[in-house]
Amino acid sequence: MHEAILWCGFLGAWLLVAGPLYQAVLELEAEELQVDRIRALGETVPAPPEISAGWWLVPPVRWLLVRRRRERHQQEILNQMSDDDFDAMTGFVNKAVGWLLVGAGGFLIATKETWELVVGLAWAHVAFWLLMVLMFALSIGHIAARSAHTRRAADARSAERATDPH
């Protein structure tokens, strides 16, 4: 029974990684039109001039100059935004950060449960790293496959409706 509980904890924890990441993809893809509007607005604001390559001789100063340049450019974009665009952008960013935190929490739990499984079954420590890589790849792969499947289904449905006059 102890081994079954270890496996349940391991699998459940990895579902807490894949599930929130998948939900994040779904919700953030639903915001795509708003993001396209904001991206288009960002392209209308000209980028500030490049920083001289000579600043690479003093990397901390170059980093500060790049940061200030980026912040000024972002502020110019914000100043050009309508209230609706600003609300859409902050909503998108807040959702992304929220799902990132949930996914990171799930990943930390999955890390702990993966370690508990490896120790509980007296496997070599290399099994921990192999399982971490495998499960993370499976989580991301599942999300990518589901997203691609959904996109293909939507495209096929649109194509079918375009050719069907009814």
C-alpha positions as CSV (number, residue, x, y, z in Angstrom):
1,M,0.0,0.0,0.0
2,H,2.9,2.3,0.8
3,E,4.2,2.1,-2.8
4,A,0.7,2.8,-4.2
5,I,0.5,6.0,-2.1
6,L,4.0,7.1,-3.3
7,W,2.8,6.6,-6.9
8,C,-0.4,8.5,-6.2
9,G,1.5,11.4,-4.7
10,F,3.9,11.5,-7.6
11,L,1.3,11.4,-10.4
12,G,-1.0,13.8,-8.6
13,A,1.8,16.3,-8.1
14,W,2.7,16.2,-11.8
15,L,-1.0,16.7,-12.7
16,L,-0.7,19.9,-10.6
17,V,2.1,20.9,-13.0
18,A,0.4,20.0,-16.3
19,G,-3.1,21.1,-15.4
20,P,-2.4,24.7,-14.5
21,L,0.0,25.1,-17.4
22,Y,-2.7,23.8,-19.8
23,Q,-5.3,26.1,-18.3
24,A,-2.9,29.0,-18.6
25,V,-2.5,28.2,-22.3
26,L,-6.2,28.0,-22.8
27,E,-7.0,31.3,-21.0
28,L,-4.1,33.2,-22.5
29,E,-4.9,32.0,-26.0
30,A,-8.5,33.4,-25.5
31,E,-6.9,36.8,-24.9
32,E,-5.1,36.6,-28.3
33,L,-7.1,39.4,-30.0
34,Q,-6.4,41.8,-27.2
35,V,-2.7,40.9,-27.3
36,D,-2.5,41.5,-31.0
37,R,-4.1,45.0,-30.5
38,I,-1.5,45.8,-27.8
39,R,1.4,44.4,-30.0
40,A,0.2,46.6,-32.9
41,L,0.2,49.6,-30.6
42,G,3.7,48.8,-29.5
43,E,4.9,48.8,-33.0
44,T,3.5,52.3,-33.6
45,V,5.8,53.8,-31.0
46,P,9.3,54.1,-32.4
47,A,12.0,52.3,-30.5
48,P,14.6,54.6,-28.9
49,P,18.1,54.8,-30.5
50,E,20.4,51.9,-29.8
51,I,22.9,52.1,-27.0
52,S,26.6,52.5,-28.1
53,A,28.5,49.2,-28.1
54,G,31.2,51.0,-26.2
55,W,29.2,50.6,-23.0
56,W,30.1,46.9,-23.1
57,L,33.4,48.0,-21.6
58,V,31.4,48.9,-18.4
59,P,28.7,46.2,-18.2
60,P,26.9,47.5,-15.1
61,V,26.5,50.9,-16.7
62,R,25.3,49.3,-20.0
63,W,22.8,47.2,-18.1
64,L,21.4,50.3,-16.4
65,L,21.2,52.2,-19.7
66,V,19.4,49.3,-21.4
67,R,17.0,49.1,-18.5
68,R,16.2,52.8,-18.5
69,R,15.8,52.8,-22.3
70,R,13.4,49.8,-22.1
71,E,11.4,51.5,-19.2
72,R,11.1,54.8,-21.2
73,H,9.9,52.9,-24.3
74,Q,7.3,50.9,-22.2
75,Q,6.1,54.1,-20.6
76,E,5.7,55.7,-24.1
77,I,3.6,52.7,-25.2
78,L,1.5,52.9,-22.0
79,N,0.9,56.6,-22.6
80,Q,-0.5,55.8,-26.1
81,M,-2.9,53.1,-24.8
82,S,-6.6,53.6,-24.4
83,D,-8.1,52.6,-21.1
84,D,-9.5,49.5,-22.7
85,D,-6.1,48.5,-24.1
86,F,-4.5,49.1,-20.7
87,D,-7.1,47.0,-18.9
88,A,-6.7,44.2,-21.5
89,M,-2.9,44.3,-21.1
90,T,-2.9,44.3,-17.3
91,G,-5.5,41.5,-17.3
92,F,-3.4,39.4,-19.5
93,V,-0.2,40.0,-17.5
94,N,-2.1,39.3,-14.2
95,K,-3.5,36.0,-15.6
96,A,-0.1,35.0,-16.9
97,V,1.6,35.7,-13.6
98,G,-1.1,34.0,-11.6
99,W,-0.9,30.8,-13.7
100,L,2.9,30.9,-13.6
101,L,2.8,31.0,-9.7
102,V,0.3,28.1,-9.6
103,G,2.4,26.1,-12.1
104,A,5.6,26.9,-10.1
105,G,3.9,25.7,-6.9
106,G,2.9,22.5,-8.6
107,F,6.4,22.0,-9.9
108,L,7.8,22.3,-6.4
109,I,5.3,19.8,-5.1
110,A,6.1,17.5,-8.0
111,T,9.8,17.8,-7.2
112,K,9.2,16.8,-3.6
113,E,6.9,13.9,-4.6
114,T,9.3,12.7,-7.2
115,W,12.1,12.6,-4.6
116,E,9.8,10.8,-2.1
117,L,9.0,8.2,-4.8
118,V,12.7,7.6,-5.6
119,V,13.7,7.3,-2.0
120,G,10.6,5.3,-1.0
121,L,11.3,2.7,-3.7
122,A,15.1,2.8,-3.0
123,W,16.0,3.7,-6.6
124,A,19.3,5.3,-7.5
125,H,19.4,9.1,-7.3
126,V,19.9,9.4,-11.0
127,A,16.3,8.1,-11.3
128,F,15.1,11.3,-9.7
129,W,16.7,13.5,-12.4
130,L,15.5,11.2,-15.2
131,L,11.9,11.3,-13.8
132,M,12.0,15.1,-13.5
133,V,13.1,15.5,-17.1
134,L,10.7,12.9,-18.4
135,M,7.7,14.2,-16.5
136,F,8.3,17.8,-17.3
137,A,8.8,16.9,-21.0
138,L,5.5,14.8,-20.9
139,S,3.7,17.8,-19.3
140,I,4.9,20.3,-21.9
141,G,4.4,17.7,-24.7
142,H,0.8,17.1,-23.6
143,I,0.0,20.8,-23.6
144,A,1.6,21.3,-27.0
145,A,-0.3,18.3,-28.5
146,R,-3.6,19.4,-27.0
147,S,-3.2,22.9,-28.3
148,A,-2.2,21.7,-31.8
149,H,-5.2,19.3,-31.8
150,T,-7.6,22.0,-30.8
151,R,-6.2,24.4,-33.4
152,R,-6.4,21.8,-36.2
153,A,-10.0,21.0,-35.2
154,A,-10.9,24.6,-35.3
155,D,-9.2,25.1,-38.6
156,A,-10.9,22.1,-40.1
157,R,-14.3,23.3,-38.8
158,S,-13.7,26.7,-40.3
159,A,-12.7,25.2,-43.7
160,E,-15.7,23.0,-43.7
161,R,-18.1,25.8,-43.0
162,A,-16.5,28.0,-45.7
163,T,-17.1,25.3,-48.3
164,D,-20.6,24.3,-47.1
165,P,-23.2,26.9,-48.2
166,H,-25.7,25.9,-45.5
